Amino acid sequence: MKKALFVCGTDYQINVYYPIIKESCKQKNITLDLFVLYDYSIFIQNKILNINVSEYDFCIMLVKDQYISKLFQMANKPCFNTYESMCNTDDKFMTHLILSQHNIKMPKTISGNTEFRYLQGDFERSEQFKNYLESTLGYPIIAKPTDSYGGKGIIFIQNRQELDKAISKIAKKPYIYQEYINENPGTDIRCVVVGDEVIFSILRENKNAVASNLTQGGIAKKIEIDDEYKLTAIKIAKILGLVYCSIDFFNVKGSPIFCEANANPGSIEKNIELTGINQAEKFIEYIYNKLY
């Protein structure tokens, strides 16, 4: 009997994602066990663990956890996606840093200090740093948490007064700062990648916010994209080590400009309605073909 472990943590992943992907596994005669990371811990007593990795053929990771990943690695069993590849996307500046070495077109991006949590007491950014942001990026400036997801925490900065206010609000939190791409604002193109294929692409739009995410009130429709977008999305996924992900681009004419990557593309049920394509089914089919 084929068997896999599904590691997740949010209510959406438990109540929506898991039943859909479990059904996709069932079609391939794969039993899928649920492990909710924030409800359960790994327990060790001598050589006995509460996760018996020998029972499983592989692990599906929707929540990055180095310990479960290590357990499967020591047993020479794969995780999809790997812990390392998820680390490459959980930190937005790390993603840009890696891609900068591979001729990927991106907006100008400046890192904030990701180790602010170690600083003691009050901390204020220098005027020199603010001047550097202004002279390098110009206005508007986009400030984004390095661990941003679902469009949360993004700040749209139009002048020095707003910059002072934003940086004061951000304080020690790890943020990145980017130039604003003003072509078709509030829209982006999302490509969902499984293995070597873009299985579908959607255009997301939000007329009332900078972030186009559906969780921020955006709307979406299925679109067809040209080969340059597809090949770039697949290239980015491979560079980051992801076999299942979404790659987002700014909605611009000409060559694609990378926005961000997500190792855990959400809105799975909405994407089925939009595109008629079940990304979970495609994901499991990829794993099945690779392993069996």
Buried (B, 14 or more C-beta within 10 A) or exposed (E): EBBBBBBBBBEBBBEBBBBBBBBBBEEBEBBBBBBBBEEEEBEEEEEEEEBEBEEBBBBBBBBBBEEBBEBBBEEEBBBBBBBBBBBBBBBBBBBBEBBEEEEBBBBEBBBBBBEBEEEEEEEEBEEEBBEBBBEEBEBBBBBBBBBBBBBEBBBBBEEEEBBBEBBEEBEBBBBBBBBBBEEBBBBBBBBBBBBEBBBBBBBBBBEEBBBBBBEBEBEBEBBEBEEEBBEBBBBBBBBBBBBBBBBBBBBBEEEBBBBBBBBBBBBBBEBBEBBEBBBBBBBBBBBBEEBE
